[in-house]
Amino acid sequence: MVSSPPHRARQAIRRTVMSLSAALALASGSGNAAAEPRPSGRDLAKSRESVRERAAAVGRIKARLAEAGGELQRLADAAEVAVERYNGELVKVRQAREAYEGTERRLTKAEQNYELTRDEAAVFAAAAYRTGTGISPWAAAMTGPGGPQDAMDRAGLVEVLAHRQTGLVERVHAAKVVSDMFRRQARSALGERQAAAKRAEAAKRAAADLVTAQQSQIRQIDARKSVLTARLGKARAHAARLRQVRAVSGAGAFRGGSGRGAIAVRAALRWLGTPYSWGGGTASGPSLGIGHGSGIRGFDCSGLALNAWHRAGVRLDHWTGTQWTSGPHVPAGRLRPGDLVFFGTDPRDPSTIHHVGVYIGRGQMVEAPYTGARVRVSSVGRPDFVGATRPAG
């Protein structure tokens, strides 16, 4: 749904228009009203220069915004790399911790095996030592069962078993030494991975901080762009207003029209800026239209004409067909403020009329142009001009 302009803006437009249209007053007692000064060509040139300067400022701030946006993308990419590097370091820390824990388990097992083998060797040595009578191992060997030969055999077996047990202890000890070396390596690798993860985390934080700072800068630039864009809009509105004032004030040269025509002009000018609404407009003012205008409160071309002339005391239909025949037709060279000017698909055939405006002088008219536009001042000099009528009643 298209809404009407903000109330404050509408009031400002109406105040400007009313002060301008006072210059067109022809009713009794108003002929001495002072006309508002007409903007000079220099005024218009200054307003155009202001528009150019502010448009250039908006262009520069947009370029800065685009550049800042590109830098933000670069920083965001770098931050993503830092995040992924940090994620990778976390995986490596986990792997290093698992390797360290596995080494610890293997070393614990090796130490257990070493202690067990060492205990078995001690038991074996004690048992071998106690073989015999207990007085002397040599006496036991000579006097024990089987005699000296059996003692020698037993002594050889003991020596073989002792060598085997000693070798096992040595191998277990060697495995413990190797496992201990692996433990130191695993502990060192885990420490290095943890340190690398801390460095990656610091880099990730730094990259994220840069992204945050750049986002803040972009918000500041964008806010500045909004300010400059608003200033540009004001400059353009001021330039358009000066052009409109210059056009409208020129209507004072045609002050020979009827008082009713001047009233109609003032009535039409007060609706400048009102939305176009197909089928919209009554004697009282803007209204919701029909079809495409069903949600828009405003005027179509014939609705604006009937409202303007209603203020002057003349009743018109909401149709260009009967508005064309509402009074005598006027040659283009004898137009007066308030005359209705008509346009058609065939300038030679009034039956093709599809548009009407309220003439205000100096070749200008007030019109409700088309859907999406607003009531405005524009030129009568169009190739589809059919003719003009001075309403009577």
N, C-alpha and C positions, 0 to 999 in steps of 0.2 A: 504494500500500500504506500503510495506516495503522499507524504504529508505536506502541509503548507509551510512556508518559510518560518523560521523562529520568530516569535512575537516581537522581540526587540529589534531584529533586523527589519521586519516589516514596518515597524513604527518609524525607524530611521529613514527608510525609503520614502514613506508617506510624508514625513516632515519635509524632506528635500523636495519632493514633487509638489507638495502644496505651496511651498515658498516659490517654486518656479512657476507653477500654473497661475499664481496670483498676478503675474505679469500679463496674463492673457484675459484678465477679468474685463468684461465689457458691460457688465450689468450697471445699472444706475448707481451712482455714488462710489463706484470702484474704479472709475477710469483714471483717477489720480494716483492710484497705487504705484509705488516705485518698483520698477522692474529690477530683479536681481542682476548684478553685473554679469555680462556674458564672458566666459573664459576666453582669453586671447590665444592666438596661435602659439605664443611663447609658453603659456601655461600648459597647453597640450603637449608641446615638445618636451617640457620638463617632466611631465607625467610619464611620457613614453621612455625618457632616459632613466627615470626611477625604476620603471618596470624592467628595462634591460639590465640595469645594475643588479637589481635583486634577483632576476632570473640567473644572471651569471654567478651570484653568490650561492644560489641553490644548486647550480651545476657543479660548482667547486666542492660544496659540502657532500653532494652525491658521489663525486669522484673519491673524496676522502673516505666516505662510507664504504664504497666498493673496495678500495685499497685495504681498509681495516678488515673488511670481511674476508679478503684473500689472505691476509696475515693470520686471521683467526683460524682459517682452514689449515694453514701451514702449521700453526701451533697445535691445533687439535690433532693433526696427523702425527706430530712429534710426540704428543702426549700419549697417543694410542700406542706408538712404538715403545715408549717408556713403560706403559702399563703391561704390555706383552712381555717385555724383557723382565719385568718384576715377576710376572706370573711364571716365566721360565725358571727364574732363580728359585722361586718357591718349590717348583717341581724338583730341581736339583738338590735343594736342601733336604727335601723328603727322601730322595734317593740316597744322599750321603748319610742321613741319619739311619736309614734302613741298613746300609752297608756297615756302619759303625756298630749297630746293635747286633748284626750277624757276626761280626768279628768278635765282639764281646762274648757271644754265646759259644763260639768255637774255642776261644781262649779259656773260658771257664771249663769246658769239657776236657781240653788238653791238660789243664791244671789238675783236674780230678783224676785223669788217667795217670798223670805223673805221680801224684801222691799215692795212688793205689799200687802202682808198680814198685815204688820205693818201699812201701810197707811190706809188700810180698817179698822183696829182696831181703829185707831185714829179717823177716821170719825165716826165710830159707837159710840165711847165714847162721842164725842162732841154732836152728835145728841141726845143721851140719856140724856145728861146733860141739854140740852136745852128744854126737854119736860116740859110742864107746862107754867106758866105765865112769867117766866123769873125772878120773884122777889125772890122766894125761892122754891126749889124743893119740900119741905114739904108742903108749902101753895098750890102749884099747885096740889099736890096729893090730898089735902083735898077738894079743890074747883073745880077741873076739872070735866069734864063730867064723869058720872058714880060714882062719889063719891070716898070715900076712898077705897072701895073694888076694884073698877076698877084700881085705882092707885096701889094697892098692886099686882094685877094681872100683870099689866104692868111692875112693878118693878121686879117681879119674872122672867118674860120673858127676860127682859134686863139682869138680872144676868146670866140666862142660856146662852143667846147668848154671853155674855162677856166671860163666862168660855170657851165656845167652841172656840171663837176667840183666846183667850189666849192660849189654848191648841194647836191650829193650828200654832200660832206664835212660840210656844216652839218647836213644832215638826220641823218646818222649820229651826229654829235656830240650832236644834240638827243635822239636815241633813247638814247644812252649816258647822258645826264643823267636822262632819265625812268627808265631801267632802274636807275640808281644810287639814285634816290628809292625805287623799288619794293624794292630790296635793303634799304635802311634800314628801310622799313616791315615787310618780311618778317622781318628780324632782330628788330625790336622786338616784332612779334606772337609770334614764337617764344619770346622771353624772357618775355613776359607769360604765355604758356600754360604754360611751364615753372614759373614762379613760382606760377601758379594750381594746377598739379598738386602742387607741394610743399605748398601750403596744404591741398589736399584730402587728401593723404596724411596730414598731421598730424591733420586732423579725423577721418580714418578710424581712426588709431591711438588717438586719445582716446576715440572711441566704443567701440572694441573693449576698451579698458582698463576703461571703465565697465561693460560687459557682464561682463567677467571678475570685477570687484569684486562685482557684484551676484550672480553665481553663487556666489562664495565666501560671501557673506552668507546666501544661501539654504541652502547646505550647513551653515552654523553653526546657522541656525534649525531646519533639519531634524534636526540632531543633538540640539538642545535638545528638540525635540518627541519624539524617541525616548526621551530621559531622562524627560520628564514622563509620556509614555505608559506607560513601565515603572513609574513610581511609582504611576500610577493603577491599573495592573494589580495591583500589590502591595497597594494600599489596598483594592481590591475583593476580592482573595483573603483579606485579613485580615478584612474584614467578613463574608465568607462563612464563614470559619473560626469566627469568634465565634458566628455564628448556628448553625453546626453543633455547636459545643461546647455551646451553650446547649440545643440540642435533645437531644443525646446525653446530656448530664449529667442531664437530667430523667428519664432512664430509671432512675435510682437509686431513684425512688419505687416501682418495681415489682420490688424485689429479693426478692420472695417466690417467684420461679420456681426451677426446678430448676437444679442445677449445670451440667447439660449444656446447658441453654438459654443460660446466661451464656457458656459456651465457644463455642457457635455464634455468639452475638452478636459476641464478640471476633474470631472467625475471619472473619466477614463484614466487620466494620469495617476490618480490616487491608488490605482490597482497595479502599478508597475511592480514586477517581481512575483505576481500571483501565478501559480501553476496553470498551465493549459489543462482543461478537462473537457473531453468530448461530451457535448450536451450540457455542460455546466454553465451556471450564471442565471440569475433572476433579477428582477427589478430591485431586490433588496441587497444583492451582492453575490459573492461567490457561492457555489453550491456543488454538491456531489453530482457528477455527471452520469452518463449511462454507458454501457459497453466498456470500452477501454478506460473511460473516465469514471467508472462506478465507484472506485475507491479514492478518487482525487477531488478535493474541494477547490474549485477554481472557475475559469471561464473558457468557453470556446469563442470563436471570433464574433458570431452573431449575438452570443450571450453578453459579451462585453459592450457591443454597440447598443443593445436594448437597455442595459443598465445605465450607460452614459446618458442616453437621451431621456430615460425615465427621470433622471435628476433635473433635466431641463423642461419637464412637463409634457413630453411627447411619448405616447405609448407605441412601442414597436413589437412586432411578433419576433419570436425566437427562430427566425428563418431569413436567410439572405434574399430569398425570392420576393417576399413582401417588403423587406427593408429597401430593396432596390426601387420599389414603386411607392415608397412612403412619402415622396415629395418630388419637386421638380429636379430634373437632371441638370448638372452643372458642368460646363466645359472645363477641361483640365486647367486652362489658363485663368480661370476665375474662381478657383477653390478658396474657401474660407475655413477658418478653424471650426471644427464641429461637423463639417460635411463628411458623409460616409463615402469611402472609396472602395470600389469593388474590383475583384480579379476573377478571371475565368480561364477555362482551358482553351477557349477560343475568344480572343479579345473583341471580335466583331459580333459575338453572339451572347447577349445577356442571359440566355437560358443556360449557359454553361458556368455561370458564376458559382464559385465555391468558397470565396473568402471575402471578408470585409474588414476595414480598419476605420479608425476615427482620425480624420485629418487634423493636424495641429499647426500647420504652417511650415514655410521653408522646405517644402517637398517631403515633410516627415509626417508619420502617422503613429498612433498607438494601436497595437494589435495583439491579439492572442494567437500566436503563429501556428503551433502544431504540438502534438503529443510529445512530452518530454521537455518542452521549452516553457518559458514564462512570459507574461505580458511585458512588452518592451516597446521602445521607440525604434522605428526603422524607416527606410526610404519608401516613398510611393513609386519611385521610378523603376517599375518592373515591366518586363515585356508582356505580362499577362493582364495588364491594366485594362479594364473594360470601360469604366466611367465612374461618375460620382452622383450622389443624391444629397439634397439638402432637406432633411425630414421636416414635415410641417404637421401641425396638429392644433 
